[in-house]
Amino acid sequence: MSSPSEKRPPSVGLFVTCLVDTIRPGIGFAAAQLLAQAGCEVDVPRQTCCGQPAFNSGDRITTRALAEQTIAAFETFDYVVVPSGSCAGMIKTHYPELFVGEPDWMPRVARFCAKVHELMAFLVDVRGLRAVAARYDGTVTYHDSCSGLRELGVHDQPRLLLQSVEGLELREMADADVCCGFGGTFCVKYPDISGAIVEKKAANVIASGADTLLAGDLGCLMNMAGKLQRMGREVAVRHVAEVLAGTGTAPAIGMARREGGT
């Protein structure tokens, strides 16, 4: 893949993800803000699901159709950035599996996947961002989502940027790199196992003493927020991009807006 021209800002296609679009659009706006601050020209083309639920359920026909749509929508950009390790991992790691043995497709897919990045990794590893101009008054702990960590190597990048946030104290929880139990369709297929896993994760969040839980995947965040709220724990749960973009004053995930819309 040739590097973007230095004469213009790199063009970034923001893959918003289904959950962000339908559940918490503010994450998408925060991601776009961070990308713009990193000197990128951001666009959000018409898009649909990355295909991960179908892929995990064994439906390769649907997954392939969605992959073709995604490639066609995003391949003209210099980079494709995703505020989700899960969806980014699906695209970057598993799309090539769908086109094995097809000489007309494989080079095209390889070029496309080479420019797909998870948001935190892109900001730090590609754009060289080391600090953000944001403030968050509170103690936070960070959960490493499985796909982002194991498929894409996202670990140090969010922590590096969080260190630059004024007023923020990072407290590492025990087993931060252990699954939260969401796993996409896993939590639907195996709810008892999923519930036992998230119970342990919630206990580690509480033991950290942090008042805020951060992660880079909305699915994981929804799962952990739901468990914490059912336990009666007032831990604010947010996507890391929201804090880094300075939008961490909005109601936390699963928290009702106050009267007056604030």
N, C-alpha and C positions, 0 to 999 in steps of 0.2 A: 504493500500500500504506500503510495507516495504521500509525503507529508503535505499538509495544507500550505498554501502560499503564504509567505510572510507579509505580503503586501495588503492583506485584508484579514479581518478577524475570522477565525475558523468557524465554519457553519456547523451548528449542532442541531440535530433532530432530537427533540425530547420525547421519549417513549414514556407516556404518563403512567401507564398500567391501569387495568380495569378497576382495581380496588381504590386507587387514588382518585380516579375519575368519578366513581359512584359514591364513595364513602367520605373521602377527605381531600377535596380538590386543593386545599391550601398547601398541601405537600408539593403539588405540581408547581404552584406559583412560587413557593420557596425555592424549589430546584431551579426554576427559570431565573429567579433573581440571583442565585449564587453563580450560575453559569454566565450571566451577563456581567457580574462583577469580576469574573475571571477572564473577561475580554472576549467572550464568545458571542456570536450572532445566533440567537435561539429562535427556532420555529417548532411548531407543534402540528405536524401534518395529520390528515385524517388517518385514524388508526383503529385497530381492534385488539382482541386478546392476543397475547404472544403464543398461545396454544398449550401452555403448561398443563392445565387441568385435563385436556384431552390426551396429551402425551402420557401423563401419569396414569390415565385410565386405559391405556393401550389402544386408543383410537388414533392410529397413524394417518388415516385418510384426512380427518378433520385437521389434525396438527399440521400436516403438509400444506393444506389449503391456506391456513392462517399464516404459516411461515412464508409462503409465496407472497401473500398480501403485505406482510410486514417488510420483506425485502424490497418489494416494488415501491413502497411508500417512503422508505428511508435511505435507499442506497445512494442517492445523489448528495447526501450530506458528507462533510468531512468526518464527522463523528456521530455516533448514536449513543445517547446517555440515558440511563434508566435509574430512577430513585428507588430501586429494589434489587437486592442481590439475587432474589429468587427469579424474577423475570429476566434480568440480565444474564444470569447463569443459564437459563433455559435457552435463550437466543444464542449466546456465544458458545456454549458447550454442546448443546444438543441439536441445534439446527443442522450441523453437518451430518449427523446420523441419518437424517431424513432424505439425503440426496446422494448417499453412497452409490458409486457405480454409474453415475450419470454425468458423463463428460461435458454436457452442455450446461449443467448446473453447478458442478463442484467448484470450479474456479470463481464463479460469481458469488457463491455462498461463502467461500473462504475470504474473499475480499471484503464482503459485507461484515462477517463476524469479527474480522480483525479491527474494525473501528467501533465495536460495541463495548461500552464501559459502564460499570456501576458508578453512580454519582460521586461518592466519596473518593473512589480510586481515580476517577477522571480528574477531579479538582486537584488532588495532591500529586499523583504520579504523572499525569499528562500535562496539566497546566502549571504545575509547580507551586500551587497555592500553599502557603504556610500559616496564614492567619486570616481571620475575618473581623469585620468591624461590627460586633454584636455584643449585647449584654444579656445575661440571664442570671438573676439573683436566686440561687438555689444550689442544692447538692444533687448531682445526677449520678446514675449508674448506667452502664451500657451493656446491652445484650448483643452478642455476636450471632447474627442469623446464619443458619447452616449453609445455605447455598452461597451467600456472599463470602463467608469465611473459607469454606472448603473447595468451592469451585473457582472462586475469583481472588482469593487471598486478601479479602478486605478485613483488616484488623487494626493496624496502626493508624491508618489514614483518618478515620473519624476522631480518634483520640487526639491526634496531633492538632486538628482544627479546633476541637473543644478546649484545648489548653489556652487558646487565644481569646476565648469568650470572657469578657469582664464579668466579675461577680460569680462565676461558675466554679464549683468544686466537684471534681470527678472522684467518685468512690467506687472502686472495682468490687463487684460482687463475687462470691464463690461460684465457680463453674459458669463463668460468663459465656463460655464457648459451647455449652451444652444446649441441646434442642429445647425449645419451649413447648413442644408438643403439637404445634399447629400443623406443619407439614402439608399444607394445601388440602388435598382430598383425604389425607391420612386421618385428620381429626374427625372426618365424617365416617370413614370406614371403621375406625377403631377408637370410638369416643372414650371408652374406659381407660385405655392406655394413654391416650392423649391427655385426659383429665389428670391422671397420676403424674405425668411428666410436668404439666404446667403448675401443678400444686407445689412440686419441688422448686420449680423456677421462681414462683411467687414468694416462697419462703426465703430464697436467697436474696431476692430484691428487698424484702422487708428487713432482713438481717443486715443489709448494707447500710441501713439508716438513711438512705437517699430519699429525697422527697419527689424526685422525678426519675422516670425510667425512659431511656432512649434506645432506639434501634434504627436500622435502615430498611426494614420491611414492614409494611402496614399490616400484612396478615399476622405476623408474629405479634405486633403491637396490639392489635385487636384482641387476640387470644389472651395475652397477658393482662391487658386492661380489664377484660371481662372477668377474669379470675380474681384479680385484686379487688374489684368492686364487689363481687359476690362475697368476698371475705370481709368486706366493710373497711378496707384500707384506702385511705385517701392519698394515693400515690399518683401524681400526674404522669400520664403516659403520652409521649410525643415522638414524632419522627425527628431524627437528628438534624435533618435539613431545616426544620422549622426553627430550631434553636440557633443554628448557624446563620440563618437569614434574618434573625431578629424578630421573627413572628411568633415567638414562644409565649406571647401574652394571650393568644387566643385560647378558648376553652380546650382543655386536654381531650384526648380521645375518649369518647364515651361520656364526657361530662356535658351536662346541659348548659346552654347559654343562659346568662343571667338576664333578668328583666331589663328591657331597654336595648337588647341586642348586643351587649358587650360580653 
